[in-house]
Amino acid sequence: MQPPSVHRRTLSGSRSGQCLHERIGRGRTCGHHQAHAAGWHYGLTADGIRQPAGHQLRGFYEGCLSMPGYTAVVNRPLAITATYTDPTGHPHHRPLTGWPSRIFQHETDHLSGTVYVDKLEPRSLSTTQTYTDLWNDPVPTRAAEALRFELD
């Protein structure tokens, strides 16, 4: 099991009401918007402590405004326990799974200077146009088989 990652900086999920993530694929929004649509909001500040909850990993395509126009599969823990401070200074410990878990991990990676390309499956890297044209599936199984990359 990986040791918990610890970050202590401000985390902002939006700027002027705009999501910091690019839209990927045919009308699909990034996970940040999906989490908000599901009623989950992680606040504007985070201590960013996360501990994997179990050993199960999931790989999905991720993109980021730090590298516009590209996307790649990142295998991340499916479930984590997140410890963070909300904008009013109250600490929280929250189990997260699925997209909220992935989003929290992606965003807190930024706090330590890590971006998704530092963790990607190399053979999965593609332009967003290629992803849209060839690999726009809910789970990247077909892309993993065709491009021969690891999908946990």
Buried (B, 14 or more C-beta within 10 A) or exposed (E): EEEEBEBEEEBEBEEEEEBBBBEBBEEEBBBBBBBBEEEBEBBEBBBBBBBBBEEEBBBBBBBBEEBEEBBBBBBBBBBBBBBBBBEEEEEEEBEBBBBBBBBBBBBBBBBEEBBBBEBBBEBBBBEBEBBBEEBBEEEBEEBBEEBEBEBB
